[in-house]
Amino acid sequence: MGFTEPTEFFQVTFVDYPGLEITTRDMSIKEMNEMMIPSSAEALKNTKVLDEMINRFIAKVVTWNLQHRKVDEDRRAEDGSCVACGLSEGDLLPTTAENFKCCSVKFMIGVTRDWMISISGVSADLKKLLGNGGENVELLMKQLATAQSPLS
Ligand SMILES: [Zn+2]
């Protein structure tokens, strides 16, 4: 008789965002190997790398309790909803990359980083790169801030 391993779900924990609950599917070794893991903070500022990370992450999300953030004045339609997605502050975000992109760049990177660290578990290099007190993320923020529209 054969054996099929049970599907594992993964509860990602977030040090910086207590209360945020995201459950994702586990990854196979093949998928891990295919994943474009940024080799440096420099590589992370490449929006293609960032998009790739976000898409990989979103594809694995099963559920989350993420709600739409406060809609900034310059992003607000007449009825108070977000011009990008039509949702309002506090609405539960659908688990799509487009909706995830209504979050701030800093938040998206922080969440995706914590997820990558969680699933990779023992990837010391990745921890060194991404988990170093957020130092590299801060650096990336500065670099992105100088770009005009990093995610569009
Ligand atoms: Zn929105």
Boltz pocket constraint, residues with backbone or C-beta under 6 A from the ligand:
constraints:
  - pocket:
      binder: B
      contacts: [[A, 68], [A, 82], [A, 83], [A, 84], [A, 85], [A, 86], [A, 87], [A, 99], [A, 102]]
      max_distance: 6.0
